[in-house]
């Protein structure tokens, strides 16, 4: 595999949303059950920090961030999502995307990347730990998903490069 990471483009929309839906279909990725439309996806994520991993023109996965607040004090804090096509899992795609995201956000002065992961998603928790994220808490029974209460593990990565 000759993976390359580049900025997400509008032409990636179909592949990005299909990968998103495949992740949602596992029941372990999000409280969401249906991927948004491209306009909603596009409007909800910071354009400068949306990346895709591609191999021979095929999108293997994506990572993107959203602002956690409009308040200026939180300008350096974002929440991220990372999704990989099922056929590309276990090949370093997610780690490559997270590493590129960290580089991108640090260059922009972002000091904290956070995320919420279901505790049953052991692969995601391991990935994030290896990428320098730490568990900051667990929100117990924070929401219902397919009729069942779910906990969410809160993770964050504080940049050692930004004061």
Chimera marker file (.cmm) of the C-alpha trace (Angstrom):
<marker_set name="trace">
<marker id="1" x="0.000" y="0.000" z="0.000" r="1" g="1" b="0" radius="0.5"/>
<marker id="2" x="1.339" y="3.399" z="-0.981" r="1" g="1" b="0" radius="0.5"/>
<marker id="3" x="-0.789" y="5.629" z="1.222" r="1" g="1" b="0" radius="0.5"/>
<marker id="4" x="-0.718" y="9.392" z="0.845" r="1" g="1" b="0" radius="0.5"/>
<marker id="5" x="-2.466" y="11.901" z="3.081" r="1" g="1" b="0" radius="0.5"/>
<marker id="6" x="-3.852" y="15.068" z="1.569" r="1" g="1" b="0" radius="0.5"/>
<marker id="7" x="-6.461" y="17.730" z="2.173" r="1" g="1" b="0" radius="0.5"/>
<marker id="8" x="-10.061" y="16.596" z="1.830" r="1" g="1" b="0" radius="0.5"/>
<marker id="9" x="-11.699" y="17.954" z="-1.319" r="1" g="1" b="0" radius="0.5"/>
<marker id="10" x="-15.366" y="18.255" z="-2.336" r="1" g="1" b="0" radius="0.5"/>
<marker id="11" x="-14.768" y="15.457" z="-4.853" r="1" g="1" b="0" radius="0.5"/>
<marker id="12" x="-14.112" y="13.132" z="-1.900" r="1" g="1" b="0" radius="0.5"/>
<marker id="13" x="-17.632" y="13.621" z="-0.545" r="1" g="1" b="0" radius="0.5"/>
<marker id="14" x="-19.146" y="10.343" z="-1.734" r="1" g="1" b="0" radius="0.5"/>
<marker id="15" x="-16.253" y="8.229" z="-0.439" r="1" g="1" b="0" radius="0.5"/>
<marker id="16" x="-15.974" y="10.140" z="2.844" r="1" g="1" b="0" radius="0.5"/>
<marker id="17" x="-19.683" y="9.813" z="3.598" r="1" g="1" b="0" radius="0.5"/>
<marker id="18" x="-19.698" y="6.105" z="2.626" r="1" g="1" b="0" radius="0.5"/>
<marker id="19" x="-16.786" y="5.441" z="5.011" r="1" g="1" b="0" radius="0.5"/>
<marker id="20" x="-18.586" y="7.436" z="7.689" r="1" g="1" b="0" radius="0.5"/>
<marker id="21" x="-21.757" y="5.390" z="7.193" r="1" g="1" b="0" radius="0.5"/>
<marker id="22" x="-19.800" y="2.117" z="7.310" r="1" g="1" b="0" radius="0.5"/>
<marker id="23" x="-18.395" y="3.184" z="10.676" r="1" g="1" b="0" radius="0.5"/>
<marker id="24" x="-21.826" y="4.176" z="11.948" r="1" g="1" b="0" radius="0.5"/>
<marker id="25" x="-23.217" y="0.824" z="10.819" r="1" g="1" b="0" radius="0.5"/>
<marker id="26" x="-20.872" y="-0.973" z="13.243" r="1" g="1" b="0" radius="0.5"/>
<marker id="27" x="-22.741" y="0.577" z="16.173" r="1" g="1" b="0" radius="0.5"/>
<marker id="28" x="-19.408" y="1.350" z="17.854" r="1" g="1" b="0" radius="0.5"/>
<marker id="29" x="-18.433" y="4.665" z="16.271" r="1" g="1" b="0" radius="0.5"/>
<marker id="30" x="-20.996" y="7.270" z="17.259" r="1" g="1" b="0" radius="0.5"/>
<marker id="31" x="-24.440" y="7.953" z="18.624" r="1" g="1" b="0" radius="0.5"/>
<marker id="32" x="-25.298" y="9.007" z="15.078" r="1" g="1" b="0" radius="0.5"/>
<marker id="33" x="-26.868" y="6.332" z="12.902" r="1" g="1" b="0" radius="0.5"/>
<marker id="34" x="-26.947" y="8.089" z="9.525" r="1" g="1" b="0" radius="0.5"/>
<marker id="35" x="-24.116" y="10.061" z="7.945" r="1" g="1" b="0" radius="0.5"/>
<marker id="36" x="-25.043" y="13.682" z="7.253" r="1" g="1" b="0" radius="0.5"/>
<marker id="37" x="-25.411" y="15.241" z="3.847" r="1" g="1" b="0" radius="0.5"/>
<marker id="38" x="-22.248" y="16.694" z="2.368" r="1" g="1" b="0" radius="0.5"/>
<marker id="39" x="-23.381" y="20.308" z="2.997" r="1" g="1" b="0" radius="0.5"/>
<marker id="40" x="-23.989" y="19.492" z="6.685" r="1" g="1" b="0" radius="0.5"/>
<marker id="41" x="-20.664" y="17.638" z="6.975" r="1" g="1" b="0" radius="0.5"/>
<marker id="42" x="-18.859" y="20.490" z="5.234" r="1" g="1" b="0" radius="0.5"/>
<marker id="43" x="-20.461" y="23.176" z="7.401" r="1" g="1" b="0" radius="0.5"/>
<marker id="44" x="-19.690" y="21.388" z="10.650" r="1" g="1" b="0" radius="0.5"/>
<marker id="45" x="-15.968" y="20.813" z="10.215" r="1" g="1" b="0" radius="0.5"/>
<marker id="46" x="-13.011" y="23.168" z="9.999" r="1" g="1" b="0" radius="0.5"/>
<marker id="47" x="-11.810" y="23.135" z="6.383" r="1" g="1" b="0" radius="0.5"/>
<marker id="48" x="-8.125" y="23.576" z="7.255" r="1" g="1" b="0" radius="0.5"/>
<marker id="49" x="-8.078" y="20.340" z="9.267" r="1" g="1" b="0" radius="0.5"/>
<marker id="50" x="-9.927" y="17.838" z="7.088" r="1" g="1" b="0" radius="0.5"/>
<marker id="51" x="-7.685" y="15.164" z="5.646" r="1" g="1" b="0" radius="0.5"/>
<marker id="52" x="-8.057" y="11.957" z="3.665" r="1" g="1" b="0" radius="0.5"/>
<marker id="53" x="-5.744" y="8.993" z="3.236" r="1" g="1" b="0" radius="0.5"/>
<marker id="54" x="-5.659" y="7.778" z="-0.351" r="1" g="1" b="0" radius="0.5"/>
<marker id="55" x="-4.042" y="4.901" z="-2.196" r="1" g="1" b="0" radius="0.5"/>
<marker id="56" x="-4.041" y="4.983" z="-5.971" r="1" g="1" b="0" radius="0.5"/>
<marker id="57" x="-6.893" y="7.508" z="-5.948" r="1" g="1" b="0" radius="0.5"/>
<marker id="58" x="-9.075" y="5.502" z="-3.538" r="1" g="1" b="0" radius="0.5"/>
<marker id="59" x="-10.036" y="7.163" z="-0.263" r="1" g="1" b="0" radius="0.5"/>
<marker id="60" x="-9.087" y="4.807" z="2.580" r="1" g="1" b="0" radius="0.5"/>
<marker id="61" x="-10.122" y="7.001" z="5.493" r="1" g="1" b="0" radius="0.5"/>
<marker id="62" x="-10.590" y="10.504" z="6.774" r="1" g="1" b="0" radius="0.5"/>
<marker id="63" x="-10.069" y="12.710" z="9.807" r="1" g="1" b="0" radius="0.5"/>
<marker id="64" x="-11.719" y="16.050" z="10.540" r="1" g="1" b="0" radius="0.5"/>
<marker id="65" x="-12.212" y="18.462" z="13.418" r="1" g="1" b="0" radius="0.5"/>
<marker id="66" x="-14.985" y="20.675" z="14.697" r="1" g="1" b="0" radius="0.5"/>
<marker id="67" x="-14.725" y="23.648" z="17.010" r="1" g="1" b="0" radius="0.5"/>
<marker id="68" x="-15.914" y="22.813" z="20.522" r="1" g="1" b="0" radius="0.5"/>
<marker id="69" x="-17.104" y="26.368" z="21.178" r="1" g="1" b="0" radius="0.5"/>
<marker id="70" x="-17.458" y="29.735" z="19.490" r="1" g="1" b="0" radius="0.5"/>
<marker id="71" x="-15.948" y="31.404" z="22.582" r="1" g="1" b="0" radius="0.5"/>
<marker id="72" x="-12.482" y="32.837" z="21.962" r="1" g="1" b="0" radius="0.5"/>
<marker id="73" x="-11.014" y="31.165" z="25.043" r="1" g="1" b="0" radius="0.5"/>
<marker id="74" x="-11.627" y="27.760" z="23.384" r="1" g="1" b="0" radius="0.5"/>
<marker id="75" x="-10.164" y="28.701" z="19.986" r="1" g="1" b="0" radius="0.5"/>
<marker id="76" x="-7.345" y="26.195" z="20.505" r="1" g="1" b="0" radius="0.5"/>
<marker id="77" x="-9.599" y="23.249" z="21.345" r="1" g="1" b="0" radius="0.5"/>
<marker id="78" x="-11.163" y="20.992" z="18.716" r="1" g="1" b="0" radius="0.5"/>
<marker id="79" x="-13.031" y="17.703" z="18.661" r="1" g="1" b="0" radius="0.5"/>
<marker id="80" x="-12.006" y="15.185" z="16.049" r="1" g="1" b="0" radius="0.5"/>
<marker id="81" x="-13.400" y="12.163" z="14.260" r="1" g="1" b="0" radius="0.5"/>
<marker id="82" x="-11.376" y="9.558" z="12.375" r="1" g="1" b="0" radius="0.5"/>
<marker id="83" x="-12.921" y="6.859" z="10.185" r="1" g="1" b="0" radius="0.5"/>
<marker id="84" x="-11.293" y="4.165" z="8.028" r="1" g="1" b="0" radius="0.5"/>
<marker id="85" x="-12.848" y="2.037" z="5.299" r="1" g="1" b="0" radius="0.5"/>
<marker id="86" x="-13.406" y="-1.496" z="6.654" r="1" g="1" b="0" radius="0.5"/>
<marker id="87" x="-11.097" y="-2.995" z="3.993" r="1" g="1" b="0" radius="0.5"/>
<marker id="88" x="-8.267" y="-0.666" z="5.034" r="1" g="1" b="0" radius="0.5"/>
<marker id="89" x="-8.457" y="-1.187" z="8.799" r="1" g="1" b="0" radius="0.5"/>
<marker id="90" x="-5.382" y="-2.511" z="10.565" r="1" g="1" b="0" radius="0.5"/>
<marker id="91" x="-3.024" y="-1.029" z="7.971" r="1" g="1" b="0" radius="0.5"/>
<marker id="92" x="-1.938" y="2.132" z="9.786" r="1" g="1" b="0" radius="0.5"/>
<marker id="93" x="-4.399" y="4.426" z="8.025" r="1" g="1" b="0" radius="0.5"/>
<marker id="94" x="-5.975" y="5.851" z="11.192" r="1" g="1" b="0" radius="0.5"/>
<marker id="95" x="-2.592" y="6.427" z="12.828" r="1" g="1" b="0" radius="0.5"/>
<marker id="96" x="-1.300" y="8.182" z="9.723" r="1" g="1" b="0" radius="0.5"/>
<marker id="97" x="-4.362" y="10.405" z="9.666" r="1" g="1" b="0" radius="0.5"/>
<marker id="98" x="-4.080" y="11.243" z="13.380" r="1" g="1" b="0" radius="0.5"/>
<marker id="99" x="-0.378" y="12.055" z="13.041" r="1" g="1" b="0" radius="0.5"/>
<marker id="100" x="-1.108" y="14.355" z="10.094" r="1" g="1" b="0" radius="0.5"/>
<marker id="101" x="-3.956" y="15.977" z="12.021" r="1" g="1" b="0" radius="0.5"/>
<marker id="102" x="-1.687" y="16.633" z="15.003" r="1" g="1" b="0" radius="0.5"/>
<marker id="103" x="0.858" y="18.284" z="12.710" r="1" g="1" b="0" radius="0.5"/>
<marker id="104" x="-1.858" y="20.368" z="11.047" r="1" g="1" b="0" radius="0.5"/>
<marker id="105" x="-3.516" y="21.520" z="14.263" r="1" g="1" b="0" radius="0.5"/>
<marker id="106" x="-0.265" y="22.319" z="16.066" r="1" g="1" b="0" radius="0.5"/>
<marker id="107" x="0.877" y="24.424" z="13.106" r="1" g="1" b="0" radius="0.5"/>
<marker id="108" x="-2.368" y="26.393" z="13.526" r="1" g="1" b="0" radius="0.5"/>
<marker id="109" x="-1.880" y="26.939" z="17.263" r="1" g="1" b="0" radius="0.5"/>
<marker id="110" x="-4.467" y="24.393" z="18.407" r="1" g="1" b="0" radius="0.5"/>
<marker id="111" x="-3.427" y="23.042" z="21.797" r="1" g="1" b="0" radius="0.5"/>
<marker id="112" x="-6.050" y="20.397" z="22.510" r="1" g="1" b="0" radius="0.5"/>
<marker id="113" x="-7.664" y="17.715" z="20.367" r="1" g="1" b="0" radius="0.5"/>
<marker id="114" x="-10.453" y="15.860" z="22.104" r="1" g="1" b="0" radius="0.5"/>
<marker id="115" x="-12.815" y="13.035" z="21.285" r="1" g="1" b="0" radius="0.5"/>
<marker id="116" x="-15.391" y="10.712" z="22.784" r="1" g="1" b="0" radius="0.5"/>
<marker id="117" x="-15.165" y="6.966" z="22.207" r="1" g="1" b="0" radius="0.5"/>
<marker id="118" x="-17.475" y="4.169" z="23.289" r="1" g="1" b="0" radius="0.5"/>
<marker id="119" x="-15.628" y="2.017" z="25.878" r="1" g="1" b="0" radius="0.5"/>
<marker id="120" x="-16.393" y="-1.085" z="23.798" r="1" g="1" b="0" radius="0.5"/>
<marker id="121" x="-14.341" y="0.329" z="20.894" r="1" g="1" b="0" radius="0.5"/>
<marker id="122" x="-11.031" y="-1.079" z="22.121" r="1" g="1" b="0" radius="0.5"/>
<marker id="123" x="-9.262" y="-0.542" z="18.786" r="1" g="1" b="0" radius="0.5"/>
<marker id="124" x="-10.032" y="3.180" z="18.827" r="1" g="1" b="0" radius="0.5"/>
<marker id="125" x="-8.984" y="3.549" z="22.461" r="1" g="1" b="0" radius="0.5"/>
<marker id="126" x="-5.660" y="1.809" z="21.729" r="1" g="1" b="0" radius="0.5"/>
<marker id="127" x="-5.094" y="3.916" z="18.604" r="1" g="1" b="0" radius="0.5"/>
<marker id="128" x="-5.640" y="7.129" z="20.533" r="1" g="1" b="0" radius="0.5"/>
<marker id="129" x="-3.421" y="6.086" z="23.435" r="1" g="1" b="0" radius="0.5"/>
<marker id="130" x="-0.591" y="5.286" z="21.010" r="1" g="1" b="0" radius="0.5"/>
<marker id="131" x="-1.073" y="8.696" z="19.355" r="1" g="1" b="0" radius="0.5"/>
<marker id="132" x="-0.583" y="10.498" z="22.673" r="1" g="1" b="0" radius="0.5"/>
<marker id="133" x="-4.183" y="10.889" z="23.843" r="1" g="1" b="0" radius="0.5"/>
<marker id="134" x="-5.115" y="10.273" z="27.459" r="1" g="1" b="0" radius="0.5"/>
<marker id="135" x="-8.368" y="9.376" z="29.124" r="1" g="1" b="0" radius="0.5"/>
<marker id="136" x="-9.745" y="12.335" z="31.068" r="1" g="1" b="0" radius="0.5"/>
<marker id="137" x="-12.975" y="10.728" z="32.194" r="1" g="1" b="0" radius="0.5"/>
<marker id="138" x="-16.023" y="8.680" z="31.401" r="1" g="1" b="0" radius="0.5"/>
<marker id="139" x="-19.468" y="10.122" z="30.849" r="1" g="1" b="0" radius="0.5"/>
<marker id="140" x="-21.727" y="7.384" z="32.135" r="1" g="1" b="0" radius="0.5"/>
<marker id="141" x="-25.045" y="6.678" z="30.447" r="1" g="1" b="0" radius="0.5"/>
<marker id="142" x="-24.702" y="9.932" z="28.522" r="1" g="1" b="0" radius="0.5"/>
<marker id="143" x="-27.013" y="8.923" z="25.698" r="1" g="1" b="0" radius="0.5"/>
<marker id="144" x="-29.196" y="6.186" z="24.257" r="1" g="1" b="0" radius="0.5"/>
<marker id="145" x="-28.054" y="4.351" z="21.174" r="1" g="1" b="0" radius="0.5"/>
<marker id="146" x="-30.282" y="1.729" z="19.554" r="1" g="1" b="0" radius="0.5"/>
<marker id="147" x="-32.380" y="1.705" z="22.733" r="1" g="1" b="0" radius="0.5"/>
<marker id="148" x="-29.439" y="1.125" z="25.068" r="1" g="1" b="0" radius="0.5"/>
<marker id="149" x="-27.713" y="3.600" z="27.407" r="1" g="1" b="0" radius="0.5"/>
<marker id="150" x="-24.063" y="4.106" z="26.406" r="1" g="1" b="0" radius="0.5"/>
<marker id="151" x="-21.044" y="5.464" z="28.204" r="1" g="1" b="0" radius="0.5"/>
<marker id="152" x="-18.445" y="7.607" z="26.420" r="1" g="1" b="0" radius="0.5"/>
<marker id="153" x="-14.741" y="7.705" z="27.262" r="1" g="1" b="0" radius="0.5"/>
<marker id="154" x="-13.430" y="11.271" z="26.954" r="1" g="1" b="0" radius="0.5"/>
<marker id="155" x="-9.958" y="11.534" z="25.437" r="1" g="1" b="0" radius="0.5"/>
<marker id="156" x="-7.686" y="14.471" z="24.825" r="1" g="1" b="0" radius="0.5"/>
<marker id="157" x="-4.271" y="15.194" z="23.459" r="1" g="1" b="0" radius="0.5"/>
<marker id="158" x="-2.606" y="18.314" z="24.793" r="1" g="1" b="0" radius="0.5"/>
<marker id="159" x="0.131" y="19.615" z="22.536" r="1" g="1" b="0" radius="0.5"/>
<marker id="160" x="3.528" y="19.661" z="24.209" r="1" g="1" b="0" radius="0.5"/>
<marker id="161" x="4.584" y="22.219" z="21.589" r="1" g="1" b="0" radius="0.5"/>
<marker id="162" x="1.962" y="24.832" z="22.483" r="1" g="1" b="0" radius="0.5"/>
<marker id="163" x="2.233" y="26.406" z="25.927" r="1" g="1" b="0" radius="0.5"/>
<link id1="1" id2="2" r="1" g="1" b="0" radius="0.2"/>
<link id1="2" id2="3" r="1" g="1" b="0" radius="0.2"/>
<link id1="3" id2="4" r="1" g="1" b="0" radius="0.2"/>
<link id1="4" id2="5" r="1" g="1" b="0" radius="0.2"/>
<link id1="5" id2="6" r="1" g="1" b="0" radius="0.2"/>
<link id1="6" id2="7" r="1" g="1" b="0" radius="0.2"/>
<link id1="7" id2="8" r="1" g="1" b="0" radius="0.2"/>
<link id1="8" id2="9" r="1" g="1" b="0" radius="0.2"/>
<link id1="9" id2="10" r="1" g="1" b="0" radius="0.2"/>
<link id1="10" id2="11" r="1" g="1" b="0" radius="0.2"/>
<link id1="11" id2="12" r="1" g="1" b="0" radius="0.2"/>
<link id1="12" id2="13" r="1" g="1" b="0" radius="0.2"/>
<link id1="13" id2="14" r="1" g="1" b="0" radius="0.2"/>
<link id1="14" id2="15" r="1" g="1" b="0" radius="0.2"/>
<link id1="15" id2="16" r="1" g="1" b="0" radius="0.2"/>
<link id1="16" id2="17" r="1" g="1" b="0" radius="0.2"/>
<link id1="17" id2="18" r="1" g="1" b="0" radius="0.2"/>
<link id1="18" id2="19" r="1" g="1" b="0" radius="0.2"/>
<link id1="19" id2="20" r="1" g="1" b="0" radius="0.2"/>
<link id1="20" id2="21" r="1" g="1" b="0" radius="0.2"/>
<link id1="21" id2="22" r="1" g="1" b="0" radius="0.2"/>
<link id1="22" id2="23" r="1" g="1" b="0" radius="0.2"/>
<link id1="23" id2="24" r="1" g="1" b="0" radius="0.2"/>
<link id1="24" id2="25" r="1" g="1" b="0" radius="0.2"/>
<link id1="25" id2="26" r="1" g="1" b="0" radius="0.2"/>
<link id1="26" id2="27" r="1" g="1" b="0" radius="0.2"/>
<link id1="27" id2="28" r="1" g="1" b="0" radius="0.2"/>
<link id1="28" id2="29" r="1" g="1" b="0" radius="0.2"/>
<link id1="29" id2="30" r="1" g="1" b="0" radius="0.2"/>
<link id1="30" id2="31" r="1" g="1" b="0" radius="0.2"/>
<link id1="31" id2="32" r="1" g="1" b="0" radius="0.2"/>
<link id1="32" id2="33" r="1" g="1" b="0" radius="0.2"/>
<link id1="33" id2="34" r="1" g="1" b="0" radius="0.2"/>
<link id1="34" id2="35" r="1" g="1" b="0" radius="0.2"/>
<link id1="35" id2="36" r="1" g="1" b="0" radius="0.2"/>
<link id1="36" id2="37" r="1" g="1" b="0" radius="0.2"/>
<link id1="37" id2="38" r="1" g="1" b="0" radius="0.2"/>
<link id1="38" id2="39" r="1" g="1" b="0" radius="0.2"/>
<link id1="39" id2="40" r="1" g="1" b="0" radius="0.2"/>
<link id1="40" id2="41" r="1" g="1" b="0" radius="0.2"/>
<link id1="41" id2="42" r="1" g="1" b="0" radius="0.2"/>
<link id1="42" id2="43" r="1" g="1" b="0" radius="0.2"/>
<link id1="43" id2="44" r="1" g="1" b="0" radius="0.2"/>
<link id1="44" id2="45" r="1" g="1" b="0" radius="0.2"/>
<link id1="45" id2="46" r="1" g="1" b="0" radius="0.2"/>
<link id1="46" id2="47" r="1" g="1" b="0" radius="0.2"/>
<link id1="47" id2="48" r="1" g="1" b="0" radius="0.2"/>
<link id1="48" id2="49" r="1" g="1" b="0" radius="0.2"/>
<link id1="49" id2="50" r="1" g="1" b="0" radius="0.2"/>
<link id1="50" id2="51" r="1" g="1" b="0" radius="0.2"/>
<link id1="51" id2="52" r="1" g="1" b="0" radius="0.2"/>
<link id1="52" id2="53" r="1" g="1" b="0" radius="0.2"/>
<link id1="53" id2="54" r="1" g="1" b="0" radius="0.2"/>
<link id1="54" id2="55" r="1" g="1" b="0" radius="0.2"/>
<link id1="55" id2="56" r="1" g="1" b="0" radius="0.2"/>
<link id1="56" id2="57" r="1" g="1" b="0" radius="0.2"/>
<link id1="57" id2="58" r="1" g="1" b="0" radius="0.2"/>
<link id1="58" id2="59" r="1" g="1" b="0" radius="0.2"/>
<link id1="59" id2="60" r="1" g="1" b="0" radius="0.2"/>
<link id1="60" id2="61" r="1" g="1" b="0" radius="0.2"/>
<link id1="61" id2="62" r="1" g="1" b="0" radius="0.2"/>
<link id1="62" id2="63" r="1" g="1" b="0" radius="0.2"/>
<link id1="63" id2="64" r="1" g="1" b="0" radius="0.2"/>
<link id1="64" id2="65" r="1" g="1" b="0" radius="0.2"/>
<link id1="65" id2="66" r="1" g="1" b="0" radius="0.2"/>
<link id1="66" id2="67" r="1" g="1" b="0" radius="0.2"/>
<link id1="67" id2="68" r="1" g="1" b="0" radius="0.2"/>
<link id1="68" id2="69" r="1" g="1" b="0" radius="0.2"/>
<link id1="69" id2="70" r="1" g="1" b="0" radius="0.2"/>
<link id1="70" id2="71" r="1" g="1" b="0" radius="0.2"/>
<link id1="71" id2="72" r="1" g="1" b="0" radius="0.2"/>
<link id1="72" id2="73" r="1" g="1" b="0" radius="0.2"/>
<link id1="73" id2="74" r="1" g="1" b="0" radius="0.2"/>
<link id1="74" id2="75" r="1" g="1" b="0" radius="0.2"/>
<link id1="75" id2="76" r="1" g="1" b="0" radius="0.2"/>
<link id1="76" id2="77" r="1" g="1" b="0" radius="0.2"/>
<link id1="77" id2="78" r="1" g="1" b="0" radius="0.2"/>
<link id1="78" id2="79" r="1" g="1" b="0" radius="0.2"/>
<link id1="79" id2="80" r="1" g="1" b="0" radius="0.2"/>
<link id1="80" id2="81" r="1" g="1" b="0" radius="0.2"/>
<link id1="81" id2="82" r="1" g="1" b="0" radius="0.2"/>
<link id1="82" id2="83" r="1" g="1" b="0" radius="0.2"/>
<link id1="83" id2="84" r="1" g="1" b="0" radius="0.2"/>
<link id1="84" id2="85" r="1" g="1" b="0" radius="0.2"/>
<link id1="85" id2="86" r="1" g="1" b="0" radius="0.2"/>
<link id1="86" id2="87" r="1" g="1" b="0" radius="0.2"/>
<link id1="87" id2="88" r="1" g="1" b="0" radius="0.2"/>
<link id1="88" id2="89" r="1" g="1" b="0" radius="0.2"/>
<link id1="89" id2="90" r="1" g="1" b="0" radius="0.2"/>
<link id1="90" id2="91" r="1" g="1" b="0" radius="0.2"/>
<link id1="91" id2="92" r="1" g="1" b="0" radius="0.2"/>
<link id1="92" id2="93" r="1" g="1" b="0" radius="0.2"/>
<link id1="93" id2="94" r="1" g="1" b="0" radius="0.2"/>
<link id1="94" id2="95" r="1" g="1" b="0" radius="0.2"/>
<link id1="95" id2="96" r="1" g="1" b="0" radius="0.2"/>
<link id1="96" id2="97" r="1" g="1" b="0" radius="0.2"/>
<link id1="97" id2="98" r="1" g="1" b="0" radius="0.2"/>
<link id1="98" id2="99" r="1" g="1" b="0" radius="0.2"/>
<link id1="99" id2="100" r="1" g="1" b="0" radius="0.2"/>
<link id1="100" id2="101" r="1" g="1" b="0" radius="0.2"/>
<link id1="101" id2="102" r="1" g="1" b="0" radius="0.2"/>
<link id1="102" id2="103" r="1" g="1" b="0" radius="0.2"/>
<link id1="103" id2="104" r="1" g="1" b="0" radius="0.2"/>
<link id1="104" id2="105" r="1" g="1" b="0" radius="0.2"/>
<link id1="105" id2="106" r="1" g="1" b="0" radius="0.2"/>
<link id1="106" id2="107" r="1" g="1" b="0" radius="0.2"/>
<link id1="107" id2="108" r="1" g="1" b="0" radius="0.2"/>
<link id1="108" id2="109" r="1" g="1" b="0" radius="0.2"/>
<link id1="109" id2="110" r="1" g="1" b="0" radius="0.2"/>
<link id1="110" id2="111" r="1" g="1" b="0" radius="0.2"/>
<link id1="111" id2="112" r="1" g="1" b="0" radius="0.2"/>
<link id1="112" id2="113" r="1" g="1" b="0" radius="0.2"/>
<link id1="113" id2="114" r="1" g="1" b="0" radius="0.2"/>
<link id1="114" id2="115" r="1" g="1" b="0" radius="0.2"/>
<link id1="115" id2="116" r="1" g="1" b="0" radius="0.2"/>
<link id1="116" id2="117" r="1" g="1" b="0" radius="0.2"/>
<link id1="117" id2="118" r="1" g="1" b="0" radius="0.2"/>
<link id1="118" id2="119" r="1" g="1" b="0" radius="0.2"/>
<link id1="119" id2="120" r="1" g="1" b="0" radius="0.2"/>
<link id1="120" id2="121" r="1" g="1" b="0" radius="0.2"/>
<link id1="121" id2="122" r="1" g="1" b="0" radius="0.2"/>
<link id1="122" id2="123" r="1" g="1" b="0" radius="0.2"/>
<link id1="123" id2="124" r="1" g="1" b="0" radius="0.2"/>
<link id1="124" id2="125" r="1" g="1" b="0" radius="0.2"/>
<link id1="125" id2="126" r="1" g="1" b="0" radius="0.2"/>
<link id1="126" id2="127" r="1" g="1" b="0" radius="0.2"/>
<link id1="127" id2="128" r="1" g="1" b="0" radius="0.2"/>
<link id1="128" id2="129" r="1" g="1" b="0" radius="0.2"/>
<link id1="129" id2="130" r="1" g="1" b="0" radius="0.2"/>
<link id1="130" id2="131" r="1" g="1" b="0" radius="0.2"/>
<link id1="131" id2="132" r="1" g="1" b="0" radius="0.2"/>
<link id1="132" id2="133" r="1" g="1" b="0" radius="0.2"/>
<link id1="133" id2="134" r="1" g="1" b="0" radius="0.2"/>
<link id1="134" id2="135" r="1" g="1" b="0" radius="0.2"/>
<link id1="135" id2="136" r="1" g="1" b="0" radius="0.2"/>
<link id1="136" id2="137" r="1" g="1" b="0" radius="0.2"/>
<link id1="137" id2="138" r="1" g="1" b="0" radius="0.2"/>
<link id1="138" id2="139" r="1" g="1" b="0" radius="0.2"/>
<link id1="139" id2="140" r="1" g="1" b="0" radius="0.2"/>
<link id1="140" id2="141" r="1" g="1" b="0" radius="0.2"/>
<link id1="141" id2="142" r="1" g="1" b="0" radius="0.2"/>
<link id1="142" id2="143" r="1" g="1" b="0" radius="0.2"/>
<link id1="143" id2="144" r="1" g="1" b="0" radius="0.2"/>
<link id1="144" id2="145" r="1" g="1" b="0" radius="0.2"/>
<link id1="145" id2="146" r="1" g="1" b="0" radius="0.2"/>
<link id1="146" id2="147" r="1" g="1" b="0" radius="0.2"/>
<link id1="147" id2="148" r="1" g="1" b="0" radius="0.2"/>
<link id1="148" id2="149" r="1" g="1" b="0" radius="0.2"/>
<link id1="149" id2="150" r="1" g="1" b="0" radius="0.2"/>
<link id1="150" id2="151" r="1" g="1" b="0" radius="0.2"/>
<link id1="151" id2="152" r="1" g="1" b="0" radius="0.2"/>
<link id1="152" id2="153" r="1" g="1" b="0" radius="0.2"/>
<link id1="153" id2="154" r="1" g="1" b="0" radius="0.2"/>
<link id1="154" id2="155" r="1" g="1" b="0" radius="0.2"/>
<link id1="155" id2="156" r="1" g="1" b="0" radius="0.2"/>
<link id1="156" id2="157" r="1" g="1" b="0" radius="0.2"/>
<link id1="157" id2="158" r="1" g="1" b="0" radius="0.2"/>
<link id1="158" id2="159" r="1" g="1" b="0" radius="0.2"/>
<link id1="159" id2="160" r="1" g="1" b="0" radius="0.2"/>
<link id1="160" id2="161" r="1" g="1" b="0" radius="0.2"/>
<link id1="161" id2="162" r="1" g="1" b="0" radius="0.2"/>
<link id1="162" id2="163" r="1" g="1" b="0" radius="0.2"/>
</marker_set>
